[in-house]
Amino acid sequence: MKTDKNTIIGFVLLGILFIAFFWYNNKMAKGVMEQDQARKDSIAKVEAAKITPEMKEKAIQDSIRRDSTDNVIKAGNFTGVTNGTEKIDTVENEFLKIAFTNKGGRIQTVTLKKYSSYDSSLVVLGTKDDKLGYNINTGNNTSALTSDLFFNLTGIQKNTDGSQTVIYTLSNSAGKSIEHHFTISPNSYMIDWNVKLNGANTLLNNSSLNILWHTTTTQHEKNAEYERGQMSNICFLENKEFDYIMTKTEHTFEKQNNWMSVVQQFFNTTLIADNNFNSGKVVWEKNTSDSSKVLAKVDANFQIKLQEASSVAVPLKMYFGPNDYQILKKQAPEMDRIVNFGRDMYSFVRPINQYIIMPVFNFFAKFIGNYGWVILLLTLFIRLITAPLTYSSYLSSAKMKLLKPELDTLKKKLGENDKQAFAMEQMKLFKEAGVNPLGGCIPALLQIPIFFALYSFFNSNISLRGESFLWAKDLASYDDIISWGSNIWLIGNHLSLFTITAVVTGFFSSIYDMSSAPTQDNPALKYMPYIFPFVLFFVFNRMPAALTWYYTVSNIITLALQLIIQKYIIDHDKILAKIEAKRKAPKKTSKWQERYTQMLENQKKLQEMKNKTKNK
């Protein structure tokens, strides 16, 4: 026992040393980066001091003259469209407040009227620096991006169906024209964008519309690092199959794709082509600065092959809104897969979320206003449907608890060194008593798909966003009771109370579980059930409060079931009588037991031969 304690103390000390080492290295690395940046800033200040006011003024005037000359060249036959004053016009429906700009005749930003950001301001998608346009030929050997040209606002008209249409036009001296029609329907996050080209055979090269889209995503959740690193991605539908990139920085569309979405944790901006994009490429760069509100910058280009005609129309759409499963499934094919209910190696949990977790959650939410209690009922439901297997596990544990005194006696009889003989005798005892030693593993195995399903569900369920429960202000984020300025390795910059309750209740559940388990020789296996709940602390501390609240409730239910089943439901005398009857009954050995027994016997013979060789 002393050796076991020393081993565990050694592991703990090594863990502390590792944490201290990584924390110190991280601190030193940041210090070196800060010193390097300070040196660069100092050099930049010295260089800037050498520039006189006269030099600055001359540079500004030269730049203005160059820009003016370049603009005149770019304008070609579209005279006067490269210089102008940007004007913003706003159109609203029940969900959106859309800011249109005449520069590019496009959408500049969209405010979501029903959602607030982490700082209590309304969620705004897009920035003033975003661009969305396409190349056109403005004259002989001259071209320009429509996002750099000033359109004329023809009008904002109300339609009989309650929708509104915003029309921007651009015309040249040769009679060629471009029209952008934006239609905003009531109670919708989708905006129709129809591009009409009169003189497309002259305006475009090879009847190809080359769209360029630059956009920036900004922080809307409490934890920018988590929103940026874990929840931001690019989703798309290529060749009628959903795909996404998260760790990669670019993707080339070699086949037709229907839409591409720039996704944050709970919101997305999506560009859709009704007739598909023929090819394209997206490059995105996540921001590495923790202090910045910018999450990522995206640059995408798409090509649409059009029919060779003088006048063509290109039907496009843009979605600005929440990652709501029920809403997205109505927008475009496979757009509901933007909501991450399980992907890649965890895609097996998506059906669990779609057909079990989400319907049950929504059912309870119809009758109960507070989502904390909804999660409690969801937990009870999950434990109810897994109850038969759980009972079987507890029954197996009860049998093993009754056999524990015999196992301890057997271990003392055989001694500490002959582990193979003990394993054989233990297997024989289990067989005689009709005990499955793996029966107690069933709840642990059940927890694996349930954990990944609920991890995906609670991270992606926008209905939890901003919902408070007990001390948690937002069930979709961590419930910090204490926070500090800088990040501590593995922990972060806060302590989550529901994480603590989940860890503590898990620890007590493990203690009760291990009290009925056979004695372990391996210190790692012996103490792991006690250590594991505390390891989960580092995993759970950044998780949504909804998930850690679920695990708190689940652990409490586990403890209650253990006590009730063991104390009041399972008849230990009856089980003991069955074990004795089983021992007296004729034995039937399964093929697995035969193979396992044979393997142990072979190992024992091999060990005896080695011992004889040593003695000689």
Order of alpha helices (4+ residues) and beta strands (2+ residues): alpha-alpha-beta-beta-beta-beta-beta-beta-beta-beta-beta-beta-alpha-beta-beta-beta-beta-beta-beta-beta-beta-beta-alpha-alpha-alpha-alpha-alpha-alpha-beta-beta-alpha-alpha-alpha-alpha-alpha
